[in-house]
Amino acid sequence: MSMAENAAPLHARIRADIEGAILSGTLKPGDRIPFEHELMAQYGCARMTVNKALTGLVEAGLLDRRKRAGTFVSRPQIHMAALAIPDIQAEVTGRGQIYRLELLSRDVLPAASVDPDRMRPPRGAKVLALTCRHLADGVPFAVEERLISLKAVPDAATVDFTQVAPGSWLLAHVPWTEAEHRITAAPAGRLAGALGVEEGTACLILDRRTWRGDQPITHVRQVFPGEGFDLVARFTGATGGAA
């Protein structure tokens, strides 16, 4: 333990330990964390100290307290209930096709060079910029351009994204509390070559941002040739009115 960690108040150390377990994936969404009396015994402290640590994590959206059941790692919520976070690898294999990933570029950028319309990382932070091509049976399925805040997800700096899709890895390892989707359509343009289509080919573009509390985690722009992708949502009539 470092001198700085020793100097931190105990409630901050407890919070950091639990937050670290969540960020590393040791604790996953839905997992119950130890009861307060178990944490009191583990850290040799009063209930108030444990409560202060947990309250901070609840306010940050990482934990969810359930009366008489305990405290659990939060499950993420999204604003667009009709559209889940897609895992492209799972989508391709679910179609019975062979999935393959190609990492086209990988760079670490200073926060100041990132387009603020895509992400607003903390000043001085680093951002991992990835461009990947997803293939289904050897044919381009989508190209994605992704930014990952290394302030929020430091482990991403050491992941081999030639072997695992960034989206699949983030879904499996990084908790988030809020997401936003924006869906547009546009010609393939500068990505035509990577997609193996003509520049004027109509494409579906999915922009997604995720946050943990007020901290940005990732922004990704996924571009799909229009003829190979569709969005399907099923709704339930809330009022029973006529269609």
C-alpha positions as a printed Julia matrix, in Angstrom:
243×3 Matrix{Float64}:
   0.0     0.0     0.0
   1.4     3.43   -0.93
   1.89    6.31    1.53
  -0.87    8.2    -0.29
  -3.26    5.29    0.19
  -2.29    5.03    3.87
  -3.06    8.72    4.28
  -6.52    8.43    2.73
  -9.5     8.26    5.08
 -10.67    4.71    5.69
 -14.04    5.27    4.02
 -12.18    6.4     0.87
 -10.01    3.27    0.94
 -13.07    1.04    1.28
 -14.75    2.86   -1.6
 -11.61    2.56   -3.74
 -11.31   -1.17   -3.03
 -14.91   -1.86   -4.05
 -14.77    0.45   -7.07
 -11.55   -1.25   -8.16
 -13.19   -4.67   -7.92
 -16.08   -3.43  -10.09
 -13.83   -1.81  -12.69
 -11.6    -4.88  -12.92
 -14.59   -7.14  -13.43
 -14.02   -9.06  -10.2
 -17.48   -7.82   -9.22
 -20.0    -7.9   -12.08
 -23.41   -6.25  -12.51
 -25.88   -7.99  -10.19
 -23.22   -9.32   -7.79
 -23.94   -8.73   -4.1
 -21.13   -7.06   -2.18
 -20.4    -8.11    1.44
 -22.9    -7.01    4.07
 -22.01   -3.95    6.15
 -21.16   -6.05    9.21
 -18.8    -8.15    7.08
 -17.03   -5.02    5.8
 -16.85   -3.67    9.38
 -15.06   -6.86   10.45
 -12.81   -6.86    7.38
 -11.65   -3.26    7.85
 -11.98   -3.04   11.66
 -14.16    0.06   11.53
 -17.53    1.45   12.54
 -20.75    1.01   10.57
 -20.77    4.75    9.82
 -17.45    4.44    7.97
 -18.71    1.57    5.83
 -21.99    3.34    5.21
 -20.2     6.48    4.04
 -18.16    4.45    1.53
 -21.18    2.61    0.16
 -23.32    5.74   -0.02
 -20.7     7.36   -2.25
 -20.76    4.39   -4.61
 -24.57    4.37   -4.67
 -24.59    8.09   -5.54
 -22.06    7.39   -8.32
 -24.45    4.82   -9.77
 -22.14    1.85   -9.22
 -24.13    0.18   -6.43
 -27.8    -0.43   -5.84
 -29.18   -0.84   -2.32
 -32.14   -3.19   -1.96
 -34.11   -3.23    1.26
 -33.56   -6.44    3.26
 -31.55   -7.98    0.4
 -28.24   -6.14    0.51
 -26.17   -3.98   -1.79
 -25.5    -5.03   -5.38
 -23.4    -3.89   -8.31
 -25.74   -1.82  -10.45
 -27.07   -3.07  -13.73
 -26.73   -0.44  -16.46
 -29.71    1.52  -17.7
 -30.07    2.96  -21.19
 -32.26    5.8   -22.37
 -33.54    4.02  -25.48
 -35.35    1.0   -24.13
 -36.04   -0.2   -27.66
 -32.37   -0.58  -28.53
 -29.92   -2.63  -26.51
 -26.15   -2.26  -26.63
 -25.22   -4.51  -29.59
 -22.36   -6.99  -29.42
 -21.35   -7.34  -33.08
 -19.46  -10.61  -32.56
 -22.52  -12.14  -30.87
 -24.74  -10.77  -33.64
 -22.62  -12.34  -36.39
 -22.2   -15.72  -34.71
 -25.89  -15.69  -33.86
 -26.59  -15.57  -37.6
 -24.53  -18.73  -38.02
 -21.68  -16.86  -39.72
 -17.97  -16.92  -38.96
 -16.85  -13.75  -37.18
 -13.46  -12.16  -37.67
 -12.02   -8.91  -36.35
  -9.37   -6.71  -37.95
  -7.73   -3.9   -36.0
  -7.0    -1.21  -38.62
  -5.42    1.39  -36.34
  -4.59    2.0   -32.68
  -3.41    5.31  -31.19
  -3.22    6.96  -27.79
  -4.31   10.59  -27.99
  -4.19   13.51  -25.58
  -7.63   14.64  -24.42
  -7.09   18.03  -26.03
  -6.99   16.46  -29.52
 -10.33   14.65  -29.18
 -13.37   16.09  -30.95
 -15.54   17.38  -28.06
 -18.66   16.41  -30.01
 -17.55   12.78  -29.57
 -16.09   12.78  -26.05
 -15.1    15.25  -23.36
 -12.46   13.42  -21.31
 -10.92   15.12  -18.26
  -8.15   17.62  -18.97
  -4.79   15.88  -19.16
  -6.31   12.43  -19.67
  -5.33   10.03  -22.46
  -7.76    8.47  -24.91
  -7.36    5.2   -26.79
  -8.49    5.57  -30.41
  -9.27    2.35  -32.3
 -10.5     1.63  -35.8
 -11.75   -1.92  -36.35
 -13.39   -3.86  -39.14
 -15.87   -6.62  -38.3
 -16.27   -9.37  -40.89
 -18.95  -12.0   -41.32
 -17.89  -14.99  -43.42
 -14.99  -12.88  -44.66
 -17.2   -10.01  -45.87
 -17.08   -6.56  -44.19
 -20.01   -6.33  -41.78
 -19.19   -3.02  -40.1
 -16.39   -0.55  -39.44
 -16.16    1.08  -36.06
 -14.19    4.09  -34.87
 -13.95    4.03  -31.09
 -12.58    6.26  -28.36
 -11.99    4.85  -24.86
 -11.11    7.12  -21.95
  -8.03    5.66  -20.27
  -8.9     7.72  -17.19
 -12.11    5.72  -16.81
 -10.78    2.42  -18.19
  -7.0     2.22  -17.62
  -6.92   -1.55  -18.25
  -7.91   -0.93  -21.89
  -4.36    0.27  -22.57
  -3.0    -3.28  -22.25
  -5.77   -5.24  -23.98
  -4.88   -6.93  -27.29
  -7.7    -5.66  -29.49
  -6.47   -7.72  -32.4
  -7.89  -10.71  -30.52
 -11.0    -9.35  -28.83
 -13.51   -6.83  -30.14
 -13.44   -3.62  -28.1
 -17.22   -3.63  -27.66
 -17.27   -7.24  -26.43
 -14.45   -6.54  -23.99
 -16.09   -3.4   -22.63
 -19.44   -5.13  -22.2
 -17.78   -7.94  -20.23
 -15.45   -5.86  -18.06
 -16.59   -2.27  -17.65
 -19.71   -1.19  -15.75
 -21.53    1.89  -16.95
 -24.56    3.8   -15.74
 -25.85    5.7   -18.76
 -25.85    5.34  -22.52
 -27.01    7.33  -25.52
 -27.65    6.11  -29.04
 -27.92    8.24  -32.16
 -28.88    6.59  -35.43
 -28.39    8.27  -38.79
 -27.95    7.29  -42.42
 -25.29    8.53  -44.84
 -23.21    7.4   -47.84
 -20.16    5.25  -47.06
 -17.83    8.08  -48.13
 -14.25    7.76  -46.82
 -15.04    4.33  -45.27
 -16.12    2.84  -48.62
 -12.83    1.0   -49.12
 -12.87   -0.56  -45.65
 -16.5    -1.6   -46.12
 -15.91   -2.92  -49.64
 -18.7    -0.8   -51.15
 -19.02    2.19  -53.45
 -18.67    5.64  -51.87
 -22.32    6.41  -52.51
 -23.63    3.22  -50.87
 -26.23    4.0   -48.2
 -25.03    3.07  -44.71
 -26.59    2.99  -41.27
 -24.51    4.83  -38.68
 -24.84    4.12  -34.96
 -23.16    6.58  -32.59
 -23.09    5.47  -28.97
 -21.71    7.08  -25.83
 -21.56    5.57  -22.38
 -20.83    7.14  -19.02
 -20.27    6.08  -15.43
 -21.72    8.87  -13.39
 -20.46   12.04  -15.07
 -17.32   10.34  -16.39
 -17.23    9.41  -20.11
 -16.2     5.82  -20.86
 -16.42    5.38  -24.61
 -17.75    6.81  -27.84
 -18.11    4.56  -30.83
 -19.31    5.18  -34.37
 -20.29    1.96  -36.11
 -21.0     2.09  -39.83
 -22.97   -0.72  -41.46
 -23.7    -1.13  -45.18
 -27.43   -0.49  -45.32
 -28.32   -3.65  -47.22
 -26.8    -5.89  -44.53
 -28.26   -4.48  -41.35
 -31.6    -3.58  -39.92
 -32.94   -2.49  -36.58
 -35.87   -4.32  -35.08
 -37.79   -3.22  -31.99
 -40.96   -4.68  -30.54
 -43.25   -2.43  -28.52
 -46.1    -3.04  -26.14
 -49.08   -0.68  -26.34
 -49.24    1.12  -22.99
 -52.87    2.28  -23.37
 -54.36   -0.39  -25.54
 -55.32    2.22  -28.14
 -55.9     1.51  -31.8
 -52.88    1.31  -34.11
